[in-house]
Amino acid sequence: MTAPAPGADGPSPRPHTAQHFSVAPVLDTPEGYVAPGMPGVPVTGYTPDTPTRRRAPRRRTALALALALLAALLGGLAYGCAPLRAADSLGWLTIAQAGLVALPLGRLGGRNPLLPPLGALLAAGALLLGQLTQHLRLLLATTPAPRPPLPQVLTGWRGDLRPLDLAFYAIALIGGFLLTRRSANRT
């Protein structure tokens, strides 16, 4: 036989059971509080109002241009001051000049779409400066005159151009462009 449910037909004839009390104190918890480790608990220090995106690196385009111009000048002078007997194998150093120019442009300048063409022009300019410096050194070594005039240097340089030199200019242009773009994408 079962006892009727309380309130159905009146009070239950069953005796009242003892109430159980916890020894732990009751904490003052705010409305909606969820204990740590429970589902729905926010991560400590997380506020949904603050953005979680990474801050974009600061671009220093003017500094990048100044350093790339300095690298082009130093690369061109280093190319021109190389030993004269190594003139035939120097063209391959164009890749190093393009890399020297591209590194500051890409790293400091970022993904500016104007910097890769500028890197190509500066790399070709470094090669031109190196060839002119080399030709001037050659003229100073062979000519007894104290100073050869500038038109003589330019006409002599144009007369010494070979088809392989055009290939080196193409390497400088393509290398300067691609290396600048690649170093900008790695930041």
N, C-alpha and C positions, 0 to 999 in steps of 0.2 A: 504494500500500500504506500502511496506517495502522498506527501503533504501538499496541500494546495499552494499555489503561488501567492505571494503577499499581495494584497489588494484585490484579488479576484473575488473572493467570497468573504473578505474581512481579514483580520489579522491572522498571521500564520500561527498555528499551534506549536511550531518548533521552538525550542529554546534559543535565545540569542547566543551567538558565539562571541568569544573574546575578540576584542579589537587588537590588531598588531601595530606596533609603533616602531619606527626606524630610530636608530641611535644617531644617525647623521643629522647635523643641523640643516634646517631649511635655509637655502641661500636666497638672498634678494636678487632675483634675476629679472632682467627687463623682458617686456612682452616680446615674444618671437625669438628668444634666445635659443641657440642650438649648441649643445656641448661640443667641445673640440673632438675631432675624430669622427663625428657623426656626418652622415651625408647632408650636403647643403651648407656645410660650414665654409665660410670664405677663407682663403689663404691669408696668413698673417701678413700685414702690410699691403695687401692688395685693395686698391680702391678702383672701382670700375670707371670712375670719372677721368682718371689719368690715362693718357694714351700709352700704349705699350710698344709703339713703333721705335725703331732705331733712329737716332738723329742722323741726318745726312751730314757727311763730312764737309767741312768748310772749304770752299774753293778759293784758291789764291791765283787768279789768272795772271795778274800783272807780275807777280813774283815768278810764275812759271815762264812767262815770256822773257823776262830778264835773264833767268838762268839758262833757258834754251839758247838765247842769243849769245851768251857767254860761252856755252858749250860749243856752239857752232864756230865761234872765233877761235877758241882754243883747239878744237879738232882740226880746223883748217890750217892753223899755224903748225900744229904737230905733223900734219900730213905734208906740208910744204918744207918743213925742216928735217924730214927724214933723209937718210943718206941718198945721194944722187944715183948711186949704182943700183939702188933697189927700185928705181922708177917704174919698171915694168910690172912689178908685183904689188905696187901700192894701191892700185885701184880697188882691190878687194877690201881695203880698210874703210871703204865707203860704208859698209854695213856697221862698223864700229862708230863712225861719225853719226850715222842715222840713229843708232841706239843712244848715243850721248845726248843728242838733241831731243829724242822722243821721251826719255825718262822724266825730265822735269815737266815737260808739257803734259804728259799723261797723268803722272802722279799728283802734281799740284793743280793742274788746270782742270782735271776731271773730264767729264763727257761733253764738253763744249764742242759743237759740230764744226767750229772754225779751226780748232787746234790741229786735227790731222793734216789738212792741206797746208797749214802753216809749218808743221813739222816736216812735210815733204819739201817745201821751198827752202827751209833753213838747212836741211841736210844737203840739198843740191848746192846751196850757197856755200856751205862749208867745203864741199868738194871743189867748187870753183876757186874759192880763196886758196885752198891748198895747192891746186895746180898753178895758179898765178904766182904764188910764193915760190914754188919749186922752179918755175920757169925763170923768175927773177934771180934766184940763186944761181941757176945755170948760166944766165947771161952775165952775172957779176963774176963768175969764175972764168968765163972765156973771153970777155971783152975787157980791154985795157982801160976803157973810159971809166972815170970815177962813178958816174951814175948814168945808167941807160934811161932814156926818156920813157915815159909811160906808154906812148903809142907804139914804140918799138917792142915793149914787153907784150902788149896785146896782140900785135900782128905776129910776133913770133909764137905766141901761145896758140893762136888760131891756125898757124901753119903746122904746128906739131900735133894737132888733134887727129886721132885715129878713130875708126869705127868702134873699137873696143871702149874708147872713152865715152862714147854715146851710150853704150851699154851700162857703163858705170853710173852715168847720170840717171839712167832709167832705174838702176838699182837704188840709187840715193832717193829718188822720188818715191818709189814704191815702198822701200824700206822705211823711210821717214813717216809716210802715211800709216802704214800698217803697224809699226812699232808704237807710234803715238796712240793709235786707237786701242791696241792691245794693252798697253800699260794703263790707259784710262779705265779699261774694263776690269782690271785687277784690283782696283781700290775698294 
